[in-house]
Amino acid sequence: MAKVENQIIDLTSRLIQIPSVNPPGYTVNIAGFIKDWLNNLGFRSEVREYAKDKPNVIARVGRGKPVLILNGHMDVVPPGDETKWVYPPFSGKVVEGRVYGRGATDMKGGLA
């Protein structure tokens, strides 16, 4: 597997391990993680909270035009009956290159 694929798998797993279930939609912890992760890569990122406990992460690289906006959500639906999961829903378990957990495809995998 290519290095970038492994990085995406790792990031997806780490995002899944930060619960952000909606309701209530508390995403402060995952927003802080994403901000710090982006800053470590050299982006200028910040967290802005327009609604209590539901912040946005805004990141920039470069200046001027063109401008590209990437938009995704950090919350996930409730996991339901956790005993029915093969792996715990917030484990981010990686098996044979696949990431398991709540949000793996919607939307934490997409964020990664």
Secondary structure, DSSP 8 states (H G I E B T S, - for coil): --HHHHHHHHHHHHHHTS--BTTTT--HHHHHHHHHHHHHTT-EEEEE-SSTT--EEEEE-SSSS----------B-----GGG-SS-TTS--EETTEE-STTTTTTHHHH-
